[in-house]
Amino acid sequence: MPLHLIKVAVGAETVDDLCERQKAWLVEDKTGKTVFRVHTRQTPRRQEELFPDSSLYWIIKGFIRARQQILAFEPTTRDGRDMLLIHLDPTVVKTQLIPRGPHQGWRYLKDFDAPPDVEGLESNYQEMPAKLLHSLRELALI
């Protein structure tokens, strides 16, 4: 059963905003595949549990709203400091909204706790404000 990472998308207002910000950071990996790389100073301690089929879930404005598949980890050094590059699939997949506050360090999400993708949800639900949509889900109305 995959384990997933959770990260705050600092400065992003929407999923579309996150996608726009990432366009500037797309690179080709060693195999020639286009990836997005997240730079981090802290290495996730449970790295070995994250493959295969793990994703990084993004918190935007107090809700998990999207995910990207984790492809690889690459240790590196920047300005004399050890860092880690997390290679992500450039495809950002919107998820159902799950409330989640900000945090420091890495947080993990078990597969059965991960929000499902929104693919298949009625399009009019996606136009609702996030808090209203969350309230309706809590009441099991959608």
C-alpha positions as CSV (number, residue, x, y, z in Angstrom):
1,M,0.0,0.0,0.0
2,P,1.6,3.3,-1.1
3,L,2.4,6.0,1.3
4,H,2.2,9.7,0.2
5,L,3.8,13.0,1.1
6,I,1.9,16.2,1.9
7,K,3.4,19.7,1.2
8,V,2.1,23.2,1.5
9,A,2.1,25.0,-1.8
10,V,3.4,28.3,-0.4
11,G,2.1,31.3,-2.3
12,A,-0.3,29.4,-4.5
13,E,-3.9,30.6,-4.4
14,T,-5.5,27.9,-6.7
15,V,-4.5,24.7,-8.4
16,D,-4.2,26.6,-11.7
17,D,-1.8,29.0,-9.9
18,L,0.3,26.1,-8.8
19,C,0.5,24.8,-12.4
20,E,1.5,28.2,-13.7
21,R,4.3,28.5,-11.1
22,Q,5.6,25.0,-11.9
23,K,6.0,25.7,-15.6
24,A,9.1,27.8,-15.0
25,W,10.7,24.8,-13.1
26,L,10.1,22.0,-15.6
27,V,13.3,20.2,-16.5
28,E,14.4,17.1,-18.3
29,D,15.7,14.3,-16.1
30,K,18.6,11.9,-17.0
31,T,16.2,9.8,-19.2
32,G,15.0,12.8,-21.1
33,K,11.6,12.8,-19.5
34,T,10.1,16.2,-18.5
35,V,9.7,16.5,-14.7
36,F,9.0,19.1,-12.0
37,R,11.5,19.2,-9.2
38,V,10.8,20.2,-5.6
39,H,13.9,21.4,-3.7
40,T,13.9,20.6,0.0
41,R,16.4,20.7,2.8
42,Q,14.7,18.0,4.8
43,T,14.9,14.5,3.5
44,P,11.7,12.5,4.2
45,R,12.6,9.8,6.7
46,R,10.3,7.2,5.3
47,Q,11.6,7.4,1.7
48,E,11.8,3.7,1.2
49,E,8.0,3.4,1.8
50,L,7.1,5.9,-0.9
51,F,7.5,3.8,-4.0
52,P,5.9,2.8,-6.2
53,D,2.7,4.7,-7.0
54,S,3.2,7.4,-4.4
55,S,2.1,11.0,-4.8
56,L,2.9,14.4,-3.3
57,Y,-0.4,16.0,-2.2
58,W,-0.5,19.8,-2.3
59,I,-2.2,21.9,0.4
60,I,-3.6,25.1,-1.0
61,K,-5.6,27.6,1.1
62,G,-6.2,25.1,3.9
63,F,-7.3,22.1,1.8
64,I,-5.5,19.3,0.0
65,R,-6.5,20.2,-3.6
66,A,-4.1,18.4,-5.9
67,R,-1.4,15.7,-6.3
68,Q,1.5,14.8,-8.4
69,Q,3.1,11.4,-8.8
70,I,6.5,11.0,-7.2
71,L,9.0,9.7,-9.7
72,A,12.4,9.8,-7.9
73,F,14.5,11.4,-5.2
74,E,17.9,12.9,-6.1
75,P,20.3,14.0,-3.3
76,T,22.2,17.2,-4.3
77,T,24.2,20.1,-2.7
78,R,23.4,23.8,-3.0
79,D,25.5,26.5,-1.5
80,G,27.4,23.8,0.5
81,R,24.2,22.4,2.0
82,D,22.8,19.0,1.5
83,M,19.5,19.1,-0.3
84,L,17.0,16.7,-1.9
85,L,15.3,17.1,-5.3
86,I,12.0,15.3,-5.5
87,H,11.1,14.6,-9.1
88,L,7.4,14.8,-9.8
89,D,5.3,14.0,-12.9
90,P,4.4,17.4,-14.4
91,T,0.7,16.4,-14.5
92,V,-1.2,18.0,-11.6
93,V,-4.3,16.0,-10.7
94,K,-7.0,17.8,-8.9
95,T,-8.4,15.9,-5.9
96,Q,-11.5,16.2,-3.8
97,L,-11.0,18.8,-1.0
98,I,-9.8,17.6,2.4
99,P,-9.1,20.2,5.1
100,R,-5.5,20.3,6.1
101,G,-3.7,23.1,8.0
102,P,-0.1,24.3,7.4
103,H,2.8,22.3,9.0
104,Q,6.6,22.2,9.1
105,G,8.6,19.2,8.0
106,W,7.2,16.2,6.1
107,R,3.7,14.7,6.8
108,Y,2.6,11.4,5.4
109,L,-0.7,10.2,4.1
110,K,-1.7,6.6,4.0
111,D,-3.3,5.5,0.7
112,F,-6.7,4.9,2.3
113,D,-6.7,8.4,3.8
114,A,-5.7,10.1,0.5
115,P,-8.5,12.1,-1.2
116,P,-9.8,10.7,-4.5
117,D,-9.2,12.5,-7.7
118,V,-12.0,14.7,-8.9
119,E,-12.2,13.0,-12.2
120,G,-15.8,11.9,-12.5
121,L,-17.3,14.5,-10.2
122,E,-20.0,16.7,-11.7
123,S,-18.4,19.8,-13.2
124,N,-20.9,22.1,-11.3
125,Y,-19.6,20.9,-8.0
126,Q,-16.1,22.1,-8.9
127,E,-17.3,25.6,-9.4
128,M,-18.6,25.8,-5.8
129,P,-16.5,27.6,-3.1
130,A,-14.2,25.2,-1.4
131,K,-15.7,25.6,2.1
132,L,-19.3,25.0,0.8
133,L,-18.1,21.9,-1.2
134,H,-16.4,20.6,2.0
135,S,-19.5,21.2,4.1
136,L,-21.6,19.3,1.6
137,R,-19.2,16.4,1.6
138,E,-19.2,16.3,5.4
139,L,-23.0,16.0,5.3
140,A,-22.6,13.3,2.7
141,L,-24.8,15.3,0.3
142,I,-22.3,14.9,-2.5
